[in-house]
Amino acid sequence: MAFKFNYKEPKVIAEIGCNHMGNFEIAKELIYLAKESGAKYVKFQKRNNKELLTPEQYNAPHPVPANAYGDTYGAHREFLEFDKEQHRELKKYCDGIGVVYSTSVWDVTSAREMIEFAPEFLKVPSACNNNFEMLRVLRDEFKGQVQLSIGMTSRDEVEEIVKFFEETGQAKSRLLIYSCTSGYPVPFEDVSLLEINWLYEKYESRINEIGFSGHHLGIAVDVAAYTLGARWIERHFTKDISWKGTDHAASLQPDGMKRLARDLDAVYKALRYKSDEILPIEQVQRDKLKYKR
């Protein structure tokens, strides 16, 4: 199915997540590097680990010991976690340099804590989009946009989420859905870009916006996602892909983010019809080269 898009300037989110490795100064440096690379939005993650994890999960060893920052998975997650006041400071820093701060929230407590800052938007990760207690908090207690990824989520589950926001008439005004495949990194054949077409076919008239959250390598796929109609492009961001952690391998470094922002801007400028049948730039060549009958 073909769609007629009103192309708008692409919005690029640098998903810092936990790539700061629990170091607050590195987090601030990554914000600065994201801005310098052309991203106007940055995003972190906020978890209350004892609420989110069962005792068995909290006390289990990390499934990939080489990436662990603690003896147990719970200790690892706590090491990487910033508290509410640190997030407040990160938002203040973002505000000061002209970057939009946001964060993913993984549980009810984290959602309520981050709502206090009144950010422009909050993100629901794929892993938590079936936590309707948390979705209710974001729907009923938050005023900004709710962004939500649908990796590892069935189509019936997506419909349930949209209907949940429609119950209070807020899906069209506040809900953004990201096409997403959950994996780190995702092979190209599993990116499934045409899911963006399905989102437009099913939800264009029912939700606020459609985006693309990628965990692949390179930047070509993101440009294609934009041409298919993704208004927001979210990519993990790091300073060095060799750093310790599970997300770095699927992240863009500053040069990659800079090239992505550059290419998306170029494609945005190019996606239009000619303003005249013969453009002024062509008239010069026409006068010089066109066959004269």
Beta strands, then each sheet from edge to edge (+ up, - down):
strand 1: 11-17
strand 2: 41-46
strand 3: 100-105
strand 4: 121-124
strand 5: 145-149
strand 6: 175-180
strand 7: 209-214
strand 8: 232-236
sheet 1: 3+ 2+ 1+ 8+ 7+ 6+ 5+ 4+
end
